[in-house]
Amino acid sequence: VAPDGRFLWTANRGHDSISVLTLDETGEKATLVATVGCGGRWPRDLTLDQGGQWLYVANERSGNVSWFAVDAETGVPQRAGSVEVPAASCVVLG
């Protein structure tokens, strides 16, 4: 969930995608905004940086971690890069 509570992202493993949803003011109603490719195969984990500007995706079956710039207005991530990580299963930011 975005730091301001406006957006939610989900990993869709069978579809190899990320869904972007907006959340209402109560956080109880979600509306699908977009679905984008995850930058690999079998997205196992998603992590958002503390500022809500970057979304990182561990793609287990393709063995990579992709990162995306998050549009502040729409929440839609745009792929910015990728690095090979065999059997990537999670992303932890320190």
Phi and psi restraints in degrees (range 20) as a CNS / XPLOR table:
assign (resid 1 and name C) (resid 2 and name N)
       (resid 2 and name CA) (resid 2 and name C) 1.0 -61.4 20.0 2
assign (resid 2 and name N) (resid 2 and name CA)
       (resid 2 and name C) (resid 3 and name N) 1.0 151.0 20.0 2
assign (resid 2 and name C) (resid 3 and name N)
       (resid 3 and name CA) (resid 3 and name C) 1.0 -54.7 20.0 2
assign (resid 3 and name N) (resid 3 and name CA)
       (resid 3 and name C) (resid 4 and name N) 1.0 -32.7 20.0 2
assign (resid 3 and name C) (resid 4 and name N)
       (resid 4 and name CA) (resid 4 and name C) 1.0 -89.1 20.0 2
assign (resid 4 and name N) (resid 4 and name CA)
       (resid 4 and name C) (resid 5 and name N) 1.0 0.5 20.0 2
assign (resid 4 and name C) (resid 5 and name N)
       (resid 5 and name CA) (resid 5 and name C) 1.0 77.4 20.0 2
assign (resid 5 and name N) (resid 5 and name CA)
       (resid 5 and name C) (resid 6 and name N) 1.0 7.8 20.0 2
assign (resid 5 and name C) (resid 6 and name N)
       (resid 6 and name CA) (resid 6 and name C) 1.0 -83.9 20.0 2
assign (resid 6 and name N) (resid 6 and name CA)
       (resid 6 and name C) (resid 7 and name N) 1.0 -28.4 20.0 2
assign (resid 6 and name C) (resid 7 and name N)
       (resid 7 and name CA) (resid 7 and name C) 1.0 -128.4 20.0 2
assign (resid 7 and name N) (resid 7 and name CA)
       (resid 7 and name C) (resid 8 and name N) 1.0 154.7 20.0 2
assign (resid 7 and name C) (resid 8 and name N)
       (resid 8 and name CA) (resid 8 and name C) 1.0 -137.6 20.0 2
assign (resid 8 and name N) (resid 8 and name CA)
       (resid 8 and name C) (resid 9 and name N) 1.0 139.9 20.0 2
assign (resid 8 and name C) (resid 9 and name N)
       (resid 9 and name CA) (resid 9 and name C) 1.0 -120.3 20.0 2
assign (resid 9 and name N) (resid 9 and name CA)
       (resid 9 and name C) (resid 10 and name N) 1.0 143.1 20.0 2
assign (resid 9 and name C) (resid 10 and name N)
       (resid 10 and name CA) (resid 10 and name C) 1.0 -129.0 20.0 2
assign (resid 10 and name N) (resid 10 and name CA)
       (resid 10 and name C) (resid 11 and name N) 1.0 147.7 20.0 2
assign (resid 10 and name C) (resid 11 and name N)
       (resid 11 and name CA) (resid 11 and name C) 1.0 -96.2 20.0 2
assign (resid 11 and name N) (resid 11 and name CA)
       (resid 11 and name C) (resid 12 and name N) 1.0 131.0 20.0 2
assign (resid 11 and name C) (resid 12 and name N)
       (resid 12 and name CA) (resid 12 and name C) 1.0 -114.4 20.0 2
assign (resid 12 and name N) (resid 12 and name CA)
       (resid 12 and name C) (resid 13 and name N) 1.0 97.9 20.0 2
assign (resid 12 and name C) (resid 13 and name N)
       (resid 13 and name CA) (resid 13 and name C) 1.0 -66.3 20.0 2
assign (resid 13 and name N) (resid 13 and name CA)
       (resid 13 and name C) (resid 14 and name N) 1.0 -48.6 20.0 2
assign (resid 13 and name C) (resid 14 and name N)
       (resid 14 and name CA) (resid 14 and name C) 1.0 -65.2 20.0 2
assign (resid 14 and name N) (resid 14 and name CA)
       (resid 14 and name C) (resid 15 and name N) 1.0 -26.1 20.0 2
assign (resid 14 and name C) (resid 15 and name N)
       (resid 15 and name CA) (resid 15 and name C) 1.0 -99.0 20.0 2
assign (resid 15 and name N) (resid 15 and name CA)
       (resid 15 and name C) (resid 16 and name N) 1.0 -11.0 20.0 2
assign (resid 15 and name C) (resid 16 and name N)
       (resid 16 and name CA) (resid 16 and name C) 1.0 52.2 20.0 2
assign (resid 16 and name N) (resid 16 and name CA)
       (resid 16 and name C) (resid 17 and name N) 1.0 55.0 20.0 2
assign (resid 16 and name C) (resid 17 and name N)
       (resid 17 and name CA) (resid 17 and name C) 1.0 -145.4 20.0 2
assign (resid 17 and name N) (resid 17 and name CA)
       (resid 17 and name C) (resid 18 and name N) 1.0 172.0 20.0 2
assign (resid 17 and name C) (resid 18 and name N)
       (resid 18 and name CA) (resid 18 and name C) 1.0 -121.5 20.0 2
assign (resid 18 and name N) (resid 18 and name CA)
       (resid 18 and name C) (resid 19 and name N) 1.0 129.9 20.0 2
assign (resid 18 and name C) (resid 19 and name N)
       (resid 19 and name CA) (resid 19 and name C) 1.0 -99.9 20.0 2
assign (resid 19 and name N) (resid 19 and name CA)
       (resid 19 and name C) (resid 20 and name N) 1.0 141.6 20.0 2
assign (resid 19 and name C) (resid 20 and name N)
       (resid 20 and name CA) (resid 20 and name C) 1.0 -112.9 20.0 2
assign (resid 20 and name N) (resid 20 and name CA)
       (resid 20 and name C) (resid 21 and name N) 1.0 127.0 20.0 2
assign (resid 20 and name C) (resid 21 and name N)
       (resid 21 and name CA) (resid 21 and name C) 1.0 -125.2 20.0 2
assign (resid 21 and name N) (resid 21 and name CA)
       (resid 21 and name C) (resid 22 and name N) 1.0 146.2 20.0 2
assign (resid 21 and name C) (resid 22 and name N)
       (resid 22 and name CA) (resid 22 and name C) 1.0 -95.1 20.0 2
assign (resid 22 and name N) (resid 22 and name CA)
       (resid 22 and name C) (resid 23 and name N) 1.0 148.8 20.0 2
assign (resid 22 and name C) (resid 23 and name N)
       (resid 23 and name CA) (resid 23 and name C) 1.0 -112.7 20.0 2
assign (resid 23 and name N) (resid 23 and name CA)
       (resid 23 and name C) (resid 24 and name N) 1.0 140.6 20.0 2
assign (resid 23 and name C) (resid 24 and name N)
       (resid 24 and name CA) (resid 24 and name C) 1.0 -72.6 20.0 2
assign (resid 24 and name N) (resid 24 and name CA)
       (resid 24 and name C) (resid 25 and name N) 1.0 177.2 20.0 2
assign (resid 24 and name C) (resid 25 and name N)
       (resid 25 and name CA) (resid 25 and name C) 1.0 -60.3 20.0 2
assign (resid 25 and name N) (resid 25 and name CA)
       (resid 25 and name C) (resid 26 and name N) 1.0 -27.8 20.0 2
assign (resid 25 and name C) (resid 26 and name N)
       (resid 26 and name CA) (resid 26 and name C) 1.0 -84.9 20.0 2
assign (resid 26 and name N) (resid 26 and name CA)
       (resid 26 and name C) (resid 27 and name N) 1.0 -16.3 20.0 2
assign (resid 26 and name C) (resid 27 and name N)
       (resid 27 and name CA) (resid 27 and name C) 1.0 78.6 20.0 2
assign (resid 27 and name N) (resid 27 and name CA)
       (resid 27 and name C) (resid 28 and name N) 1.0 9.0 20.0 2
assign (resid 27 and name C) (resid 28 and name N)
       (resid 28 and name CA) (resid 28 and name C) 1.0 -98.9 20.0 2
assign (resid 28 and name N) (resid 28 and name CA)
       (resid 28 and name C) (resid 29 and name N) 1.0 -18.0 20.0 2
assign (resid 28 and name C) (resid 29 and name N)
       (resid 29 and name CA) (resid 29 and name C) 1.0 -120.0 20.0 2
assign (resid 29 and name N) (resid 29 and name CA)
       (resid 29 and name C) (resid 30 and name N) 1.0 125.7 20.0 2
assign (resid 29 and name C) (resid 30 and name N)
       (resid 30 and name CA) (resid 30 and name C) 1.0 -112.6 20.0 2
assign (resid 30 and name N) (resid 30 and name CA)
       (resid 30 and name C) (resid 31 and name N) 1.0 141.0 20.0 2
assign (resid 30 and name C) (resid 31 and name N)
       (resid 31 and name CA) (resid 31 and name C) 1.0 -126.1 20.0 2
assign (resid 31 and name N) (resid 31 and name CA)
       (resid 31 and name C) (resid 32 and name N) 1.0 128.7 20.0 2
assign (resid 31 and name C) (resid 32 and name N)
       (resid 32 and name CA) (resid 32 and name C) 1.0 -67.0 20.0 2
assign (resid 32 and name N) (resid 32 and name CA)
       (resid 32 and name C) (resid 33 and name N) 1.0 128.5 20.0 2
assign (resid 32 and name C) (resid 33 and name N)
       (resid 33 and name CA) (resid 33 and name C) 1.0 -103.3 20.0 2
assign (resid 33 and name N) (resid 33 and name CA)
       (resid 33 and name C) (resid 34 and name N) 1.0 -46.3 20.0 2
assign (resid 33 and name C) (resid 34 and name N)
       (resid 34 and name CA) (resid 34 and name C) 1.0 -162.6 20.0 2
assign (resid 34 and name N) (resid 34 and name CA)
       (resid 34 and name C) (resid 35 and name N) 1.0 161.4 20.0 2
assign (resid 34 and name C) (resid 35 and name N)
       (resid 35 and name CA) (resid 35 and name C) 1.0 -130.5 20.0 2
assign (resid 35 and name N) (resid 35 and name CA)
       (resid 35 and name C) (resid 36 and name N) 1.0 128.5 20.0 2
assign (resid 35 and name C) (resid 36 and name N)
       (resid 36 and name CA) (resid 36 and name C) 1.0 -128.5 20.0 2
assign (resid 36 and name N) (resid 36 and name CA)
       (resid 36 and name C) (resid 37 and name N) 1.0 156.9 20.0 2
assign (resid 36 and name C) (resid 37 and name N)
       (resid 37 and name CA) (resid 37 and name C) 1.0 -61.9 20.0 2
assign (resid 37 and name N) (resid 37 and name CA)
       (resid 37 and name C) (resid 38 and name N) 1.0 148.6 20.0 2
assign (resid 37 and name C) (resid 38 and name N)
       (resid 38 and name CA) (resid 38 and name C) 1.0 -89.3 20.0 2
assign (resid 38 and name N) (resid 38 and name CA)
       (resid 38 and name C) (resid 39 and name N) 1.0 -3.4 20.0 2
assign (resid 38 and name C) (resid 39 and name N)
       (resid 39 and name CA) (resid 39 and name C) 1.0 82.8 20.0 2
assign (resid 39 and name N) (resid 39 and name CA)
       (resid 39 and name C) (resid 40 and name N) 1.0 14.7 20.0 2
assign (resid 39 and name C) (resid 40 and name N)
       (resid 40 and name CA) (resid 40 and name C) 1.0 -178.7 20.0 2
assign (resid 40 and name N) (resid 40 and name CA)
       (resid 40 and name C) (resid 41 and name N) 1.0 -154.7 20.0 2
assign (resid 40 and name C) (resid 41 and name N)
       (resid 41 and name CA) (resid 41 and name C) 1.0 -123.3 20.0 2
assign (resid 41 and name N) (resid 41 and name CA)
       (resid 41 and name C) (resid 42 and name N) 1.0 134.8 20.0 2
assign (resid 41 and name C) (resid 42 and name N)
       (resid 42 and name CA) (resid 42 and name C) 1.0 65.7 20.0 2
assign (resid 42 and name N) (resid 42 and name CA)
       (resid 42 and name C) (resid 43 and name N) 1.0 68.6 20.0 2
assign (resid 42 and name C) (resid 43 and name N)
       (resid 43 and name CA) (resid 43 and name C) 1.0 -64.2 20.0 2
assign (resid 43 and name N) (resid 43 and name CA)
       (resid 43 and name C) (resid 44 and name N) 1.0 110.6 20.0 2
assign (resid 43 and name C) (resid 44 and name N)
       (resid 44 and name CA) (resid 44 and name C) 1.0 -88.4 20.0 2
assign (resid 44 and name N) (resid 44 and name CA)
       (resid 44 and name C) (resid 45 and name N) 1.0 -35.0 20.0 2
assign (resid 44 and name C) (resid 45 and name N)
       (resid 45 and name CA) (resid 45 and name C) 1.0 -149.0 20.0 2
assign (resid 45 and name N) (resid 45 and name CA)
       (resid 45 and name C) (resid 46 and name N) 1.0 146.3 20.0 2
assign (resid 45 and name C) (resid 46 and name N)
       (resid 46 and name CA) (resid 46 and name C) 1.0 -121.7 20.0 2
assign (resid 46 and name N) (resid 46 and name CA)
       (resid 46 and name C) (resid 47 and name N) 1.0 141.2 20.0 2
assign (resid 46 and name C) (resid 47 and name N)
       (resid 47 and name CA) (resid 47 and name C) 1.0 -140.3 20.0 2
assign (resid 47 and name N) (resid 47 and name CA)
       (resid 47 and name C) (resid 48 and name N) 1.0 133.1 20.0 2
assign (resid 47 and name C) (resid 48 and name N)
       (resid 48 and name CA) (resid 48 and name C) 1.0 -104.9 20.0 2
assign (resid 48 and name N) (resid 48 and name CA)
       (resid 48 and name C) (resid 49 and name N) 1.0 137.9 20.0 2
assign (resid 48 and name C) (resid 49 and name N)
       (resid 49 and name CA) (resid 49 and name C) 1.0 -68.3 20.0 2
assign (resid 49 and name N) (resid 49 and name CA)
       (resid 49 and name C) (resid 50 and name N) 1.0 164.3 20.0 2
assign (resid 49 and name C) (resid 50 and name N)
       (resid 50 and name CA) (resid 50 and name C) 1.0 -59.8 20.0 2
assign (resid 50 and name N) (resid 50 and name CA)
       (resid 50 and name C) (resid 51 and name N) 1.0 -31.6 20.0 2
assign (resid 50 and name C) (resid 51 and name N)
       (resid 51 and name CA) (resid 51 and name C) 1.0 -82.7 20.0 2
assign (resid 51 and name N) (resid 51 and name CA)
       (resid 51 and name C) (resid 52 and name N) 1.0 -8.8 20.0 2
assign (resid 51 and name C) (resid 52 and name N)
       (resid 52 and name CA) (resid 52 and name C) 1.0 75.9 20.0 2
assign (resid 52 and name N) (resid 52 and name CA)
       (resid 52 and name C) (resid 53 and name N) 1.0 18.3 20.0 2
assign (resid 52 and name C) (resid 53 and name N)
       (resid 53 and name CA) (resid 53 and name C) 1.0 -97.3 20.0 2
assign (resid 53 and name N) (resid 53 and name CA)
       (resid 53 and name C) (resid 54 and name N) 1.0 -24.0 20.0 2
assign (resid 53 and name C) (resid 54 and name N)
       (resid 54 and name CA) (resid 54 and name C) 1.0 -129.1 20.0 2
assign (resid 54 and name N) (resid 54 and name CA)
       (resid 54 and name C) (resid 55 and name N) 1.0 133.4 20.0 2
assign (resid 54 and name C) (resid 55 and name N)
       (resid 55 and name CA) (resid 55 and name C) 1.0 -114.1 20.0 2
assign (resid 55 and name N) (resid 55 and name CA)
       (resid 55 and name C) (resid 56 and name N) 1.0 128.4 20.0 2
assign (resid 55 and name C) (resid 56 and name N)
       (resid 56 and name CA) (resid 56 and name C) 1.0 -112.1 20.0 2
assign (resid 56 and name N) (resid 56 and name CA)
       (resid 56 and name C) (resid 57 and name N) 1.0 137.9 20.0 2
assign (resid 56 and name C) (resid 57 and name N)
       (resid 57 and name CA) (resid 57 and name C) 1.0 -127.5 20.0 2
assign (resid 57 and name N) (resid 57 and name CA)
       (resid 57 and name C) (resid 58 and name N) 1.0 122.8 20.0 2
assign (resid 57 and name C) (resid 58 and name N)
       (resid 58 and name CA) (resid 58 and name C) 1.0 -88.5 20.0 2
assign (resid 58 and name N) (resid 58 and name CA)
       (resid 58 and name C) (resid 59 and name N) 1.0 113.5 20.0 2
assign (resid 58 and name C) (resid 59 and name N)
       (resid 59 and name CA) (resid 59 and name C) 1.0 -101.6 20.0 2
assign (resid 59 and name N) (resid 59 and name CA)
       (resid 59 and name C) (resid 60 and name N) 1.0 101.5 20.0 2
assign (resid 59 and name C) (resid 60 and name N)
       (resid 60 and name CA) (resid 60 and name C) 1.0 -63.8 20.0 2
assign (resid 60 and name N) (resid 60 and name CA)
       (resid 60 and name C) (resid 61 and name N) 1.0 -51.9 20.0 2
assign (resid 60 and name C) (resid 61 and name N)
       (resid 61 and name CA) (resid 61 and name C) 1.0 -76.3 20.0 2
assign (resid 61 and name N) (resid 61 and name CA)
       (resid 61 and name C) (resid 62 and name N) 1.0 -23.7 20.0 2
assign (resid 61 and name C) (resid 62 and name N)
       (resid 62 and name CA) (resid 62 and name C) 1.0 -92.6 20.0 2
assign (resid 62 and name N) (resid 62 and name CA)
       (resid 62 and name C) (resid 63 and name N) 1.0 -8.2 20.0 2
assign (resid 62 and name C) (resid 63 and name N)
       (resid 63 and name CA) (resid 63 and name C) 1.0 64.8 20.0 2
assign (resid 63 and name N) (resid 63 and name CA)
       (resid 63 and name C) (resid 64 and name N) 1.0 50.5 20.0 2
assign (resid 63 and name C) (resid 64 and name N)
       (resid 64 and name CA) (resid 64 and name C) 1.0 -150.6 20.0 2
assign (resid 64 and name N) (resid 64 and name CA)
       (resid 64 and name C) (resid 65 and name N) 1.0 160.5 20.0 2
assign (resid 64 and name C) (resid 65 and name N)
       (resid 65 and name CA) (resid 65 and name C) 1.0 -115.9 20.0 2
assign (resid 65 and name N) (resid 65 and name CA)
       (resid 65 and name C) (resid 66 and name N) 1.0 124.0 20.0 2
assign (resid 65 and name C) (resid 66 and name N)
       (resid 66 and name CA) (resid 66 and name C) 1.0 -106.3 20.0 2
assign (resid 66 and name N) (resid 66 and name CA)
       (resid 66 and name C) (resid 67 and name N) 1.0 149.7 20.0 2
assign (resid 66 and name C) (resid 67 and name N)
       (resid 67 and name CA) (resid 67 and name C) 1.0 -127.7 20.0 2
assign (resid 67 and name N) (resid 67 and name CA)
       (resid 67 and name C) (resid 68 and name N) 1.0 150.9 20.0 2
assign (resid 67 and name C) (resid 68 and name N)
       (resid 68 and name CA) (resid 68 and name C) 1.0 -133.5 20.0 2
assign (resid 68 and name N) (resid 68 and name CA)
       (resid 68 and name C) (resid 69 and name N) 1.0 139.1 20.0 2
assign (resid 68 and name C) (resid 69 and name N)
       (resid 69 and name CA) (resid 69 and name C) 1.0 -81.3 20.0 2
assign (resid 69 and name N) (resid 69 and name CA)
       (resid 69 and name C) (resid 70 and name N) 1.0 130.1 20.0 2
assign (resid 69 and name C) (resid 70 and name N)
       (resid 70 and name CA) (resid 70 and name C) 1.0 -95.5 20.0 2
assign (resid 70 and name N) (resid 70 and name CA)
       (resid 70 and name C) (resid 71 and name N) 1.0 124.7 20.0 2
assign (resid 70 and name C) (resid 71 and name N)
       (resid 71 and name CA) (resid 71 and name C) 1.0 -68.5 20.0 2
assign (resid 71 and name N) (resid 71 and name CA)
       (resid 71 and name C) (resid 72 and name N) 1.0 122.6 20.0 2
assign (resid 71 and name C) (resid 72 and name N)
       (resid 72 and name CA) (resid 72 and name C) 1.0 -65.1 20.0 2
assign (resid 72 and name N) (resid 72 and name CA)
       (resid 72 and name C) (resid 73 and name N) 1.0 -26.9 20.0 2
assign (resid 72 and name C) (resid 73 and name N)
       (resid 73 and name CA) (resid 73 and name C) 1.0 -86.6 20.0 2
assign (resid 73 and name N) (resid 73 and name CA)
       (resid 73 and name C) (resid 74 and name N) 1.0 -37.9 20.0 2
assign (resid 73 and name C) (resid 74 and name N)
       (resid 74 and name CA) (resid 74 and name C) 1.0 -108.3 20.0 2
assign (resid 74 and name N) (resid 74 and name CA)
       (resid 74 and name C) (resid 75 and name N) 1.0 -19.7 20.0 2
assign (resid 74 and name C) (resid 75 and name N)
       (resid 75 and name CA) (resid 75 and name C) 1.0 80.3 20.0 2
assign (resid 75 and name N) (resid 75 and name CA)
       (resid 75 and name C) (resid 76 and name N) 1.0 -3.4 20.0 2
assign (resid 75 and name C) (resid 76 and name N)
       (resid 76 and name CA) (resid 76 and name C) 1.0 -75.4 20.0 2
assign (resid 76 and name N) (resid 76 and name CA)
       (resid 76 and name C) (resid 77 and name N) 1.0 125.3 20.0 2
assign (resid 76 and name C) (resid 77 and name N)
       (resid 77 and name CA) (resid 77 and name C) 1.0 -82.9 20.0 2
assign (resid 77 and name N) (resid 77 and name CA)
       (resid 77 and name C) (resid 78 and name N) 1.0 143.8 20.0 2
assign (resid 77 and name C) (resid 78 and name N)
       (resid 78 and name CA) (resid 78 and name C) 1.0 -121.3 20.0 2
assign (resid 78 and name N) (resid 78 and name CA)
       (resid 78 and name C) (resid 79 and name N) 1.0 125.1 20.0 2
assign (resid 78 and name C) (resid 79 and name N)
       (resid 79 and name CA) (resid 79 and name C) 1.0 -59.7 20.0 2
assign (resid 79 and name N) (resid 79 and name CA)
       (resid 79 and name C) (resid 80 and name N) 1.0 132.8 20.0 2
assign (resid 79 and name C) (resid 80 and name N)
       (resid 80 and name CA) (resid 80 and name C) 1.0 -118.4 20.0 2
assign (resid 80 and name N) (resid 80 and name CA)
       (resid 80 and name C) (resid 81 and name N) 1.0 -23.4 20.0 2
assign (resid 80 and name C) (resid 81 and name N)
       (resid 81 and name CA) (resid 81 and name C) 1.0 179.9 20.0 2
assign (resid 81 and name N) (resid 81 and name CA)
       (resid 81 and name C) (resid 82 and name N) 1.0 177.0 20.0 2
assign (resid 81 and name C) (resid 82 and name N)
       (resid 82 and name CA) (resid 82 and name C) 1.0 -158.6 20.0 2
assign (resid 82 and name N) (resid 82 and name CA)
       (resid 82 and name C) (resid 83 and name N) 1.0 151.6 20.0 2
assign (resid 82 and name C) (resid 83 and name N)
       (resid 83 and name CA) (resid 83 and name C) 1.0 -139.3 20.0 2
assign (resid 83 and name N) (resid 83 and name CA)
       (resid 83 and name C) (resid 84 and name N) 1.0 142.6 20.0 2
assign (resid 83 and name C) (resid 84 and name N)
       (resid 84 and name CA) (resid 84 and name C) 1.0 -71.3 20.0 2
assign (resid 84 and name N) (resid 84 and name CA)
       (resid 84 and name C) (resid 85 and name N) 1.0 131.4 20.0 2
assign (resid 84 and name C) (resid 85 and name N)
       (resid 85 and name CA) (resid 85 and name C) 1.0 -145.2 20.0 2
assign (resid 85 and name N) (resid 85 and name CA)
       (resid 85 and name C) (resid 86 and name N) 1.0 98.9 20.0 2
assign (resid 85 and name C) (resid 86 and name N)
       (resid 86 and name CA) (resid 86 and name C) 1.0 -53.0 20.0 2
assign (resid 86 and name N) (resid 86 and name CA)
       (resid 86 and name C) (resid 87 and name N) 1.0 131.7 20.0 2
assign (resid 86 and name C) (resid 87 and name N)
       (resid 87 and name CA) (resid 87 and name C) 1.0 53.8 20.0 2
assign (resid 87 and name N) (resid 87 and name CA)
       (resid 87 and name C) (resid 88 and name N) 1.0 40.4 20.0 2
assign (resid 87 and name C) (resid 88 and name N)
       (resid 88 and name CA) (resid 88 and name C) 1.0 -54.4 20.0 2
assign (resid 88 and name N) (resid 88 and name CA)
       (resid 88 and name C) (resid 89 and name N) 1.0 128.4 20.0 2
assign (resid 88 and name C) (resid 89 and name N)
       (resid 89 and name CA) (resid 89 and name C) 1.0 -128.0 20.0 2
assign (resid 89 and name N) (resid 89 and name CA)
       (resid 89 and name C) (resid 90 and name N) 1.0 -16.0 20.0 2
assign (resid 89 and name C) (resid 90 and name N)
       (resid 90 and name CA) (resid 90 and name C) 1.0 -158.5 20.0 2
assign (resid 90 and name N) (resid 90 and name CA)
       (resid 90 and name C) (resid 91 and name N) 1.0 162.5 20.0 2
assign (resid 90 and name C) (resid 91 and name N)
       (resid 91 and name CA) (resid 91 and name C) 1.0 -128.2 20.0 2
assign (resid 91 and name N) (resid 91 and name CA)
       (resid 91 and name C) (resid 92 and name N) 1.0 127.0 20.0 2
assign (resid 91 and name C) (resid 92 and name N)
       (resid 92 and name CA) (resid 92 and name C) 1.0 -124.9 20.0 2
assign (resid 92 and name N) (resid 92 and name CA)
       (resid 92 and name C) (resid 93 and name N) 1.0 125.6 20.0 2
assign (resid 92 and name C) (resid 93 and name N)
       (resid 93 and name CA) (resid 93 and name C) 1.0 -101.7 20.0 2
assign (resid 93 and name N) (resid 93 and name CA)
       (resid 93 and name C) (resid 94 and name N) 1.0 136.5 20.0 2
